[in-house]
Amino acid sequence: MAVVKSERLEQGRVKRLLRDVRADWMLYALLIPGLTYFILFHYIPMYGVTNAFREYSPVLGVGDWVGLEVFTDLFAREAFRRALRNNIIISLLKLVCGFPVPIILSLMINEIVNRRAKKLVQTAIILPNFISWFIISGLLFAMFNVTSGAIPGLIRMFDPDAVVTNVLSDKNSIRAVVVISYVWQASGMGTIVYLAAITGIDPQLYEAAMIDGAGKWKQMWHITMASLRPTIIVLFIFRVGAVMDAGFDQIYALSNALVVSEIDIIDTYVYSIGIEQAKFSEATAAGLFKSAIGLALVLASNYIAKKVDPDSGIM
């Protein structure tokens, strides 16, 4: 009887789903392009993950299964361990330095009274997000080039005997350049979500706080920040999940032979051994390892968020 009842419930769900699809078929049709994209470019290529557990040659094709031998060879390589170490350091620096900036900028923009000035400031800080990293690298070269750069020229103007270092070729400063340029380029886009959340806050909360004598700082902390907390937690979970993504475009554009040992990451390592050296099995293993770490971080951060606040989290 239980099996029959379960089958009837399942048939009822299917009938309701078909009825809903027929009633709103135009809305469901809008899902087709997105589903097609994910199926073609995200799910079908997942079969290639098996190359991490088998021999693969561009000439001979797929070979025998070798288990974890590819991973063993991968972790034995000093170049991969260096890329993993750099990946973690750069990603954590970007997370610590970059995540709070959009929140701070959103709070500052929200305090601008003049609507035209507010739009101008928001547009100005979002604009860098649409500039390619290769263009940004050209701008940085024009600024810091020792021979003809703008900043070294300015330094020599005040101190002709000054010894100027090219920060783009200095191991001690390249990571700072990577982090600062990332914050400048990406922070503006993050303000869109926070400003949208701020506009959804009930204005009566601010009015009640003003009647109670709360100043701007207390209103910002106890109303604005408290209302933004769910949004901050969700975006933080996503950011932690992408912590292994240190930014291939940026690192590839800023990398050179003098500083590659300090900023070479897993993505550039995969590009090097996969595209340039045609070692597809090792490249797949490195990419799979990076994805597994990202999944583990998402699950862990979501679990912690749910423990701290049961209404937070993404699942």
N, C-alpha and C positions, 0 to 999 in steps of 0.2 A: 504493500500500500504506500509506503514511504517513497519508493522509487517512482510509482505512478504519479503521486502528488508532485514530486520534484519535476517530472517530465512536463506535467501540465503547467506548472509555474514557469518553466523555461519557455514553453510554447506561448504562454501569455506575454512574456517579456518580448519575444520576437515579434508577435503580432502588434504590440504597442509600438515597438521601434519602427516597423514597416509603416504603420499608420502615421507616425510622426514624420517619417521621411516623405511620404506622399503629400502630407499637408504642407510641409515646408521644404519642398525639393529644391527650390532655388537657393535657399540658404545652405543646404547640404552640398549643392553643386559648387559653391564657392570653396569648399574644402578640397576639391579635386586637384587644383594646381599645387597646393601645399603638400598634400599627401603624395602626389606624384614626385615632387622634388625630394622628399625624404626617402621614399622608396628607392628611387634611382641612385641618389648620391649618398645615402646613409645606410640603408639596410642591405641592398644588393652587394655593395663593395665589402660588407662585413665578411663575406666568404674569404676575402684575401687575408684575413687574420690568421687563417690556417697556415700561411707561409711562415709564421713565426715558429711552427712546430715541425717543419719539414724542409728538406733541401729544395732550393729553387735556383734555377739558372735562366737568364734571359734567352739563352739559346736552346737548352734542353727542356725547359719548362719545369713543371712541378715534379719533384723527386720523392724519395722515400721519407716516411715519418722518422724524425730523430728525437722526439720528446722535447726535453728542456735543454738539449745540447746547445741550441742557438743562444738561449738566455745565459748559459754558463760561459760561452765564449764572449758574449756581450759584456757581462759584468767583469770579465777578466781584463777588458781593455781599459787602459788608463785614460784614453780620450773620452770614453763614455762616462767614467766616474768623474772626470773633470767637468764634463757638460752637465751631469746631474747636480754636482755641487754648485756650479754657477747658476743653474736653473733655480735651485732652491733659494739661494742668496738673493738673486735679482727679483724673483717673484715675491719673496717676503718683504723686501725693501719697497717694492711697488705697492704691496698691500698696506703696509704700515703708513707709508708716506702719501699714497694716492687715495685710499678709501675715504678718509675724513674730509678731504678737500672739497668734493662736491657738496657735502652736507653744510660745511662752513659757507661756501659760496652761495648756496641756496638761501641760507638764513640771512646773509648780507643783502642779497638781491631783493628778498622779500621786504626788507626794511626801507627800500628806496620808494619814496612817495610818488615822485613824478613818473607817470606811466611811460612817457616817451624815453626818459633816461633809463628806466628799467629794461625796456626792450632793447635799447642800444647796448647796454652792458651785457645782457644775456646773449645777444647776437655776437658780440665781440669775443666772449669766452667760448662759445660753441664753434665758431669758425675754424679754429685750428684742427678740430676733429676731422674736417673734410680735406685736409692737406696730406698728401702722400708722404710716407716716411722718407722716401728718396728725395723729395723736394726739401723736407726738413733737414736731411743730412747735408744737402747742398747749402742751405742757409747757415747751418752750424759751421760748415767748412769756411764759408765766406766771413763768418764772425771770428773764428778762432785760428784760422790759418796764420802761421808764424810770419810768413813773408809778406802777405798782403791782406791779412784779416783786419777787420774793423777794431776789435778789442785790443789785439797786440799793438796796432798802430796808435790807439788812444793811450795805451800805457807808455809807449816810447815817447809820445808827445810830452808827457810830464816827467818821465825819467828815461833819458836816452840810453843810459847804461843798464837798464833793467834786463834781466834774463827772463824771457817769456817762454813758457812751455805750452806746446800744443796739447790741450786737454783731450783731443780726439785721438791722440797717439800715445797718451800717458796711461800706464796701467793703474796708477794710483788715483786717477780722476775719471776714468771712462765710465765706471759704474755710476758715479754721481751724475754724469752727463745723461746716461740712460734713464735714470730715475726722474731727474728734473724735467727732461724733455717729455717723458711719458706723462707726468703730472700736468704739464702745460698743455699737451695735446689732447688728453682724454678726459680731464676733469669737467670741462664745460658740458659735454654730452650727458654726464651723470646728473647734472643739475635739473635736467628736464623732468625726470621721474620725481625728484624731491619737491620741485616747485609745483608739479601737478598734485602731489599729496598735500602740500600746504594749502593750496586753493580749496581743497575739500574740507578744511577745518571749519567748524561752525563759528562765525564771527561773534556770536553771542557769548562764547567762552571768553574771548578777549574783553568784551564789554563787562562781563561779570568780574573778571580779574581786575579791571581798571577801577570798578566801583569798590572792590575790596582793598584797593591801594597798591596793587602789584605793579611794579615798574616794568620797563621793557625787558630787562634781563630775566626777571622772574616769569614774565609771560612767555618768553622764548624758551626757557628751560622747562617750565611746568606744563605748558600747553603745546607749543610747537614741537619741541623735541619728544614729548610724551606721545603726541599724535603720530609722529614720524617713526616711532620705534618699530612697529610691525614691518614697515617698508624697509627700514635699515636692516632688520634681521634677515629678511628675504634676500635682499641684494647682497648682504654679507655672505650668506650661504652660497649664492651663485658665484661670488668672487672667490671664496675659498675653494669651491669646486674647480675653478679655472686657475688655481694658483700655480699649477704646473705649466700653464701657458704663459711663458714669459715674453711673448711678442716676437714672432719670427721676422716680420717685416722690419721692425725697428732694429733688431740685432743684426740682421743681414745687411741693412743699409749702413749702419755705423761701424760694422766690423772691418778690421784690417789686420795685416800680419803682425803688427806690433801689439795689439790688444786682444787678439782672438783667444788667448789663454784665459782672459778674465771675463769675457762675456759670451763665450761659446756655450750654447744651451742645447737641450735635447732636440728641439726642432731643427736647428742648424746642423746638428750632428746627423740627424736622420736625412736631411737634404744632402749632406756630404757623402755619406756612405750609400745612400739609396740612389740618388740621381747621378752623382759624379763617379762613384765607384761601382755602381750596379750591384751592391750587396743587399738584395731586396729582403732576404730572410732576416738579417740583422736589423735593417731599418724597420721592418714590421714589428719585430720583437721590442725595439725601443719605443715605438709609438704605442704598442699595446701596454707596455709597462707604464707609460705616462698616463694613458687613459684609465688604467686600473687604479692608480694612485688618486687621480681626480675623482673617480667614483667613490672611493673610500672616504675621501675628505668631505664630499657632499653628504654622504650618509652620516658621518660622524658629527659634522657641524649641525645638521638638521636634528639629530638626536639630542645634542646638547641644548639647542634652541628650544626644543619641545620640553625639555626638563626645566629650563629656566622660566619659560612662558608657554603654557599649553596651547595658547591661541596663536603662537608663532609657528614658523616652519613652513615647509612647502609640501609636506605629505604626512 
